[in-house]
Amino acid sequence: MELAEQSFSLLSSNALPLWATIIAGVFVIISLSLSIYLLFNHLSAYKNPEEQKFLVGVILMVPCYAVESYISLVNPLISVDIEILRDGYEAFAMYCFGRYLVACLGGEDRTIEFLKKEGGSGSDAPLLGQASEQRYVHHPFPMNYMLKPWPLGEWFYLVIKFGLVQYMIIKSICAILAVILESFGVYCEGEFKLNCGYSYTAVVLNFSQSWALYCLVQFYAAIKDELAHIKPLAKFLTFKSIVFLTWWQGIAIALLFNWGLLRGPIAQELQFKSSIQDFIICIEMGVASVVHLYVFPAKPYELMDDRFVGDVSVLGDYASVDCPLDPDEVKDSERPTKLRLPQPDDRVRCSTAIKESVRDVVLGDCE
């Protein structure tokens, strides 16, 4: 009873300012509304489950971050307990994003097949080199002094996959440890002291997350041309900014707070270090929900014909269309590692000037 009264007294003496509650709440409502709207659109056009099930996991990251941060902002005394949920979902979302890219390539088997094919040919890509008829992924400075070039192929894919999975495991373990250490009063969130568990978990998570993101960058560099039809750069930068920047943002706030550099009026009113981070995340998730509408749209899936299942070739859709094949789509269909999603500005184009070699594959002649 006495402990509960002390906790209530501490929370009351550091009550959250009304303006912070309102502003954060508005952005949380925005993030929830737009995320639910985007999810509803995807579920309404759920025509490619292999891709969209992982997209749903990525999109849910924004509302989860927003709600958990707002709860932690309103009640800072349970911020560590709330953090375990946010950290756990962050690791899961990173795994979902990696699997989404693999799904866009046609699944694990076709991804490995594509990497093996790429590993046996030359390329002008900056991160890739050719040596003894085997292409390698070369590491930028300073990683090139610590790691040997990675040969493209199945081994490269396994390294990338392990890089993502290890972050899921380590992030979950550190989150559970944080709750345990906090119950014994030795976690000290945001304090870099030798007798505080936060210092050690922060170092471990920093290396784990950096390695996972590095693997994701290398994977993106290897497949970006193959996935040009889904505009992967915008998706990659959006997801990376949410995961990486929010983590380093929390570390930076903790350091500035410990060094006494956060002396502004806003920082003084948000007296808990975690409150400053939670308040900023609430605002950032509102912005991220708007960006998600353009980066992860459901429109391409809405334009897909119901007969598209998994990795069905686009040629199959011309069986009942009285029109010759579009040469660009013929070229895409010959690349078995991906499904070309329709784009909002795509139009079925008929043309009489088409090569006889292409005309031979048409199931019916155009009149």
C-alpha positions in Angstrom: 0.0 0.0 0.0 2.8 2.4 0.9 4.6 1.6 -2.3 1.5 2.3 -4.4 1.0 5.6 -2.6 4.7 6.5 -3.3 4.2 5.6 -7.0 1.0 7.7 -7.2 2.8 10.6 -5.5 5.7 10.4 -8.0 3.3 10.3 -10.9 1.3 13.2 -9.7 4.3 15.4 -9.1 5.4 14.7 -12.6 2.0 14.9 -14.3 2.0 15.2 -18.0 1.1 18.7 -19.2 -2.3 19.1 -20.8 -0.8 20.5 -24.1 1.4 17.4 -24.5 -1.6 15.0 -23.9 -3.7 16.8 -26.5 -1.0 17.2 -29.2 0.1 13.6 -28.8 -3.5 12.3 -28.8 -4.3 14.1 -32.0 -1.4 12.6 -33.8 -2.2 9.1 -32.4 -5.8 9.5 -33.7 -4.4 10.4 -37.1 -2.1 7.5 -37.2 -4.8 5.1 -36.1 -7.4 6.4 -38.6 -5.1 6.4 -41.6 -3.5 3.0 -40.8 -6.9 1.4 -40.3 -8.0 2.9 -43.6 -4.9 1.5 -45.4 -5.4 -1.9 -43.8 -9.0 -2.0 -44.8 -8.0 -1.2 -48.4 -5.5 -4.1 -48.4 -7.9 -6.5 -46.9 -10.6 -5.5 -49.4 -8.2 -6.2 -52.2 -6.6 -9.3 -50.7 -5.6 -10.9 -54.0 -2.0 -11.7 -53.3 -1.8 -13.2 -49.8 1.9 -14.1 -50.1 2.8 -10.5 -50.3 0.0 -8.7 -48.5 0.1 -10.8 -45.3 3.6 -9.4 -44.7 2.6 -5.9 -45.7 -0.1 -6.0 -43.1 2.6 -6.7 -40.5 4.7 -3.8 -41.7 1.7 -1.3 -41.8 0.6 -2.3 -38.2 3.9 -1.1 -36.9 2.8 2.5 -37.1 -0.4 2.2 -34.9 1.4 -0.1 -32.5 4.2 2.4 -32.0 1.7 5.2 -31.6 -0.6 3.5 -29.1 2.2 2.1 -27.0 4.1 5.4 -26.9 1.0 7.3 -25.9 0.2 4.9 -23.0 3.8 5.2 -21.9 3.6 9.0 -22.2 0.5 9.2 -20.1 1.9 6.8 -17.5 5.7 6.9 -17.5 5.9 4.5 -14.5 5.1 1.6 -16.8 7.2 2.8 -19.8 9.6 -0.2 -19.4 6.7 -2.6 -19.5 5.2 -1.0 -22.5 8.6 -0.9 -24.2 8.8 -4.7 -24.3 5.7 -4.7 -26.5 7.0 -2.0 -28.8 10.4 -3.7 -29.1 9.0 -7.1 -29.7 6.8 -5.8 -32.5 9.6 -3.8 -34.0 11.6 -7.0 -34.4 8.6 -8.8 -35.9 8.0 -5.9 -38.4 11.6 -6.0 -39.6 11.2 -9.7 -40.3 7.9 -9.0 -42.1 9.6 -6.4 -44.3 12.4 -8.8 -45.3 9.8 -11.5 -46.1 7.8 -9.1 -48.1 10.7 -8.4 -50.4 11.2 -12.2 -50.7 7.5 -12.6 -51.5 7.8 -10.0 -54.2 10.6 -12.1 -55.8 8.3 -15.1 -55.9 9.2 -16.8 -52.6 12.3 -18.3 -51.0 13.0 -20.9 -53.7 12.7 -18.4 -56.5 14.7 -15.8 -54.6 17.6 -18.3 -54.1 17.2 -19.3 -57.8 17.5 -15.6 -58.8 20.5 -15.0 -56.6 22.3 -18.0 -58.0 21.5 -16.8 -61.5 22.8 -13.4 -60.7 25.9 -14.9 -59.0 26.9 -16.5 -62.2 26.8 -13.4 -64.4 28.5 -10.0 -64.6 27.0 -6.7 -63.4 27.7 -3.0 -63.3 26.0 -2.6 -59.9 28.4 -0.6 -57.5 28.2 -3.2 -54.7 28.7 -6.2 -56.9 31.9 -7.4 -58.5 32.9 -10.2 -60.8 35.7 -12.7 -60.0 36.3 -16.1 -61.4 32.8 -16.2 -63.0 31.3 -15.7 -59.6 29.7 -12.4 -58.5 30.3 -11.1 -55.0 28.8 -8.5 -52.8 31.6 -6.2 -51.7 31.4 -4.4 -48.4 31.8 -0.6 -48.0 34.3 1.0 -45.7 35.0 0.1 -42.9 33.2 -3.3 -43.2 35.5 -4.3 -46.0 38.3 -4.6 -43.5 36.3 -7.0 -41.3 34.3 -9.1 -43.8 35.2 -11.0 -46.9 33.0 -10.4 -50.0 29.8 -12.5 -50.0 29.2 -14.7 -53.0 25.7 -14.3 -54.4 23.6 -17.4 -54.1 22.0 -19.5 -51.4 24.7 -18.7 -48.8 24.1 -15.0 -49.3 20.4 -15.5 -48.7 21.0 -17.5 -45.6 23.3 -14.8 -44.2 20.6 -12.1 -44.8 17.9 -14.3 -43.3 20.0 -15.0 -40.2 20.7 -11.3 -39.9 17.0 -10.5 -39.6 16.1 -13.4 -37.4 18.9 -12.8 -34.9 17.5 -9.3 -34.3 14.1 -10.7 -33.5 15.6 -13.1 -30.9 18.0 -10.6 -29.3 15.5 -7.8 -29.2 12.9 -10.0 -27.5 15.4 -11.3 -25.0 16.7 -7.7 -24.1 13.1 -6.5 -23.8 12.3 -9.3 -21.3 15.6 -8.6 -19.4 14.6 -5.0 -19.2 11.4 -5.8 -17.4 13.2 -8.2 -15.0 16.0 -5.8 -14.2 13.5 -2.9 -13.7 11.6 -5.0 -11.1 14.9 -5.2 -9.2 15.6 -1.5 -9.7 18.8 -2.0 -11.6 17.7 -1.3 -15.2 17.8 2.5 -14.9 16.3 3.4 -18.3 18.3 6.1 -20.1 21.2 6.1 -17.7 24.6 5.0 -18.9 26.2 3.7 -15.7 28.2 0.5 -15.1 25.7 -0.7 -12.5 22.7 -0.2 -14.8 21.4 -2.8 -17.1 20.3 -0.2 -19.7 23.9 0.4 -20.6 24.6 -3.2 -21.6 21.3 -3.9 -23.3 21.7 -0.6 -25.3 25.2 -1.8 -26.6 23.9 -5.3 -27.5 20.9 -3.9 -29.3 22.9 -1.4 -31.1 25.1 -4.0 -32.7 22.2 -6.4 -33.3 20.1 -3.8 -35.0 23.0 -2.3 -37.0 23.8 -5.8 -38.3 20.2 -6.5 -39.2 19.8 -3.2 -41.1 23.2 -3.8 -42.8 22.0 -7.1 -44.1 18.8 -5.6 -45.3 20.8 -2.9 -47.1 22.9 -5.5 -48.8 19.9 -7.5 -49.8 18.2 -4.4 -51.2 21.3 -3.6 -53.2 21.2 -7.1 -54.8 17.5 -7.2 -55.7 16.6 -3.5 -56.3 16.7 -3.8 -60.1 14.6 -7.0 -60.1 12.0 -5.2 -57.8 12.0 -1.9 -59.6 8.3 -2.5 -60.4 7.3 -2.0 -56.7 9.5 1.1 -56.2 11.6 -0.5 -53.4 13.7 2.5 -52.5 10.8 4.5 -51.0 9.6 1.4 -49.1 13.0 0.7 -47.8 13.8 4.2 -46.7 10.4 4.6 -45.0 10.7 1.4 -43.0 14.4 2.0 -42.2 13.7 5.5 -40.9 11.0 4.2 -38.5 13.2 1.5 -37.0 16.6 3.0 -37.1 15.9 6.7 -36.4 13.5 6.0 -33.5 16.2 3.8 -31.8 19.0 6.3 -32.2 16.6 9.1 -31.3 16.0 7.5 -27.9 19.8 7.0 -27.4 20.5 10.6 -28.3 17.7 11.9 -25.9 19.1 9.8 -23.1 22.7 11.1 -23.6 21.5 14.7 -23.9 19.4 14.3 -20.7 22.3 12.8 -18.8 24.7 15.6 -20.0 22.2 18.2 -18.9 21.8 19.6 -22.3 18.0 19.3 -22.4 17.1 22.5 -20.6 14.3 23.9 -22.8 10.8 24.6 -21.4 9.3 21.6 -23.2 12.0 19.3 -21.9 11.5 20.6 -18.4 7.8 20.0 -18.5 8.3 16.4 -19.9 10.4 15.5 -16.9 10.9 11.8 -17.7 13.4 11.0 -20.3 11.1 8.4 -21.8 8.3 11.0 -22.0 10.3 13.1 -24.4 10.9 10.1 -26.6 7.3 8.9 -26.4 5.9 12.4 -27.3 8.2 12.7 -30.4 7.2 9.1 -31.5 3.5 10.0 -31.3 4.1 12.9 -33.7 6.3 10.9 -36.0 3.8 8.0 -36.3 1.2 10.5 -37.4 3.5 11.6 -40.2 4.5 8.0 -41.0 0.9 7.0 -41.4 0.5 9.6 -44.1 3.6 8.4 -45.9 2.4 4.8 -45.7 -0.6 5.7 -47.8 1.7 6.5 -50.7 4.5 4.0 -50.1 2.4 0.9 -49.4 -0.7 1.5 -51.4 -3.4 -1.1 -52.0 -4.2 0.2 -55.5 -1.9 -2.1 -57.4 -3.6 -5.1 -55.8 -7.1 -3.7 -56.5 -6.1 -3.6 -60.2 -5.0 -7.2 -60.2 -7.3 -9.6 -61.9 -8.9 -12.2 -59.7 -7.2 -14.9 -61.7 -3.7 -13.8 -60.5 -2.7 -16.3 -57.9 0.8 -16.2 -56.4 3.3 -16.1 -59.2 1.0 -16.6 -62.2 2.5 -15.2 -65.4 0.9 -12.1 -66.8 0.7 -14.0 -70.1 -2.2 -16.0 -68.7 -4.4 -13.0 -68.6 -4.3 -12.6 -72.3 -6.0 -15.9 -73.0 -9.4 -14.2 -73.2 -8.3 -10.7 -74.4 -8.6 -10.0 -78.1 -5.4 -8.0 -78.3 -1.7 -8.8 -79.0 0.7 -9.0 -76.2 2.5 -5.9 -74.9 6.3 -6.6 -75.5 7.2 -5.1 -72.2 4.9 -7.5 -70.4 6.3 -10.4 -72.4 9.7 -9.5 -71.2 8.5 -9.3 -67.6 6.8 -12.7 -67.9 10.0 -14.3 -69.0 11.6 -13.4 -65.6 10.2 -16.1 -63.3 11.3 -14.5 -60.1 8.6 -11.9 -59.8 5.0 -11.0 -60.5 4.5 -7.7 -62.2 1.8 -5.8 -60.3 -0.4 -3.6 -62.3 0.1 0.1 -61.8 -2.7 2.7 -61.5 -1.6 4.3 -64.9 -1.3 0.9 -66.7 -3.5 0.5 -69.8 -4.0 -2.5 -72.1 -2.3 -1.4 -75.3 -3.1 -3.0 -78.7 -0.7 -2.7 -81.5 -0.4 -4.3 -85.0 3.3 -3.7 -85.2 4.5 -6.7 -83.3 7.2 -9.2 -84.1 6.1 -12.6 -85.5 8.1 -14.4 -82.8 5.8 -12.8 -80.2 2.7 -13.3 -82.2 3.3 -17.0 -82.2 2.5 -17.2 -78.4 -0.9 -15.5 -78.7 -3.8 -17.9 -78.2 -5.9 -16.0 -80.8 -5.1 -13.7 -83.6 -6.3 -10.1 -83.4 -8.8 -9.3 -86.1 
